[in-house]
Amino acid sequence: MNLSDKVITFIDEVKKQLEQQQNGNITAANKHTDKIVNMAKKLKESGSAGKSELINLAKHEDPYVRLWAACNLDDTAREFAIKVLRELAQHPNEDYGHSAQIQLDFNM
C-alpha cells in the first residue's frame, strides 16, 4: 500500500467509524477505530513523508479527520496536535469538539 492509499484509507475509516457510531453500532465503530489507529501507525512508520501526511490530515477540512489525526500524532508534533485539538474544542456542542476537549484534559 503506497502513501496515498494509506491517506485515503485513513479518511475512509474515519468516515465509517463516525457513521457506525452515529448509528449506535459501537462494535462496528470500534473495529473502524482499530483500523484508524493501525493506519496512523503505518503512516508514522513510513518515515518523514508519512508523518507529514498525518500532519496534513490534522489540517483536513473534515473535523473528525482532523481530530483522529491530531490524536495520533507522536511527540515530535505534540504542540501542533494540541493546537488542533484546542481549535476543535472551540465547538463544544459538536461531538468532535467534546472529544477534542477530553483528549486535551486527559491525554495532553
N, C-alpha and C positions, 0 to 999 in steps of 0.2 A: 504494500500500500504506500503510495507516494504521499508527500506532504500535503498536497492539495486535497487528496482523498481523505486524509485524516481530519483536515479542517471541515470539509463538507460533512463527514460522519459526525464530528463533534456537534455541529449546528443541528443536524437532523435528530440526533439523540436528545438534545436539549428540548427540541420541539415535541418529540414523542413523550419524553418524561413529563413535560408540562401538561400535555393533553391527557395522559393517563391519570395524573394527579388530580386534575380538574374534574375528571370523570369518576373520581373516587376509587380507582383501581390502584391501590397502593402497592400491591405485589408487582404489577407490571411497571409502575413508576419506579420502583426500587431497582428493577432489572435494568431500566434505562439509566438510572443513576450510576449503577456499576459500570455501564458502558461509557458514560461520560467521563468518569474518573479514569477508566482504563485508557481512553483516547487522549486525555490530558497527559497521562503518564507517557504514552507513546510520543506525543508531541515534544515533551521535555527531553525524552531520550533521543530525539532526532537532532540534538545539538543546538547550536545558537539559532539556526533557521527555525527549528520547531518551537523554541522558546519565544522567538519573535512573533511567530504565528499565534501563539497563545496570548501574548500581549495584545496583538491586533484584535483577537477575539474579544478581549476585555474592552475594546473600543467599538464593538459591533452595534448596529442600530437596535437590535433586539435586547431589551434589558435583561432578559433571562440568560441569553448567551453571555452577556457582559458579566452577570452575577456568577455563573458557573466558571467562566474563565478566570475571573479575579480570585475566586475561592481556590483555584488550583494552581495559581502562580507560586513559584518557590520563593525562598527568602531573598534571592537576588532582585526580585521585583516587589518586595513587600510594601514599600512606600507607595508604589503605583497601585497595587491591589487595594490598599487602604483608601487611597483617593477615589478609586472607582466605587468601592463599597459605600463610602460617605456620600457620593453623588446619588447612588441608588437609594440610600436610606432617606434621602430627602422626600421620598414618596411613601410615607408610612401607611397609606391607605391601599397600597398595591402589595400583592404578595411578595414581589421581588424586593420592595423597599423594606418590608418587615424582615425578610430573610437576610438582607444585607445588614440590617441593624443587629440581628442575632449573631452573625459572623463577626461583626466588629466587637460586640460585647463579650463574646466567649472565645474567639479564636485569634484575635489580633491583639 
